[in-house]
Amino acid sequence: MTPTLFIIGVLLCLSMVGYVPLFSSISQAGLEQITQFLSVFGSGSSVNGLLVIGLVCSLVGILFDTFTFYRHQNLRNN
């Protein structure tokens, strides 16, 4: 959830900055770069890219939790 919420937060902040006339071009460039980055992981779709990044990060978190539980069980028995 954290990477997904972080990317959504960055997109929202860039969108809000776009309402300031002086920073609208910076906001558009940033939004375009993030959208292109997400579309690389989503086979052309930025929404799919966001979902892929979120799912992969959650899978890595599950693997770390499993490893920690395994190590805790082995160290406690010794």
C-alpha positions in Angstrom: 0.0 0.0 0.0 2.8 2.4 0.9 4.4 2.8 -2.6 1.0 3.1 -4.2 -0.1 5.8 -1.8 3.2 7.6 -2.2 2.9 7.7 -6.0 -0.7 8.8 -5.8 0.4 11.5 -3.3 3.1 12.7 -5.7 0.7 12.8 -8.6 -1.9 14.8 -6.5 0.8 17.3 -5.4 2.0 17.8 -8.9 -1.6 18.3 -10.0 -2.2 20.9 -7.3 1.0 22.7 -8.2 -0.2 22.9 -11.8 -2.9 25.4 -10.7 -0.1 27.9 -10.0 0.5 29.7 -13.3 4.3 29.9 -12.8 4.7 26.2 -12.1 2.2 24.7 -14.6 4.9 23.6 -17.1 7.0 22.0 -14.3 3.9 20.2 -13.1 3.0 18.9 -16.6 6.5 17.7 -17.2 6.6 15.9 -13.8 3.2 14.3 -14.4 4.3 13.1 -17.9 7.5 11.6 -16.5 5.8 9.7 -13.8 3.1 8.5 -16.2 5.7 7.2 -18.6 7.6 5.5 -15.7 4.4 3.7 -14.6 3.5 2.7 -18.2 6.8 0.9 -18.5 5.8 -1.5 -15.7 2.2 -1.7 -16.8 2.8 -2.6 -20.5 1.6 0.8 -21.7 -1.0 1.5 -19.0 0.0 3.7 -16.0 -2.7 2.3 -13.8 -1.5 -1.3 -14.4 2.0 -0.1 -13.7 0.9 1.4 -10.4 -0.8 -1.9 -9.5 2.3 -4.0 -10.5 4.6 -1.8 -8.3 2.2 -2.1 -5.4 1.8 -5.9 -5.7 5.5 -6.5 -6.1 6.3 -4.3 -3.0 3.7 -6.2 -1.0 5.1 -9.5 -2.1 8.6 -8.4 -1.0 7.1 -7.4 2.4 5.5 -10.8 2.8 8.8 -12.5 2.0 10.7 -10.4 4.6 8.0 -11.1 7.2 8.3 -14.9 6.4 12.1 -14.8 6.7 11.9 -12.9 10.0 9.4 -15.3 11.4 11.6 -18.3 10.3 14.7 -16.7 11.8 12.9 -15.9 15.1 11.7 -19.6 15.3 15.2 -20.9 14.7 17.0 -18.5 17.1 14.4 -19.1 19.9 14.9 -22.9 19.8 18.7 -22.7 20.1 
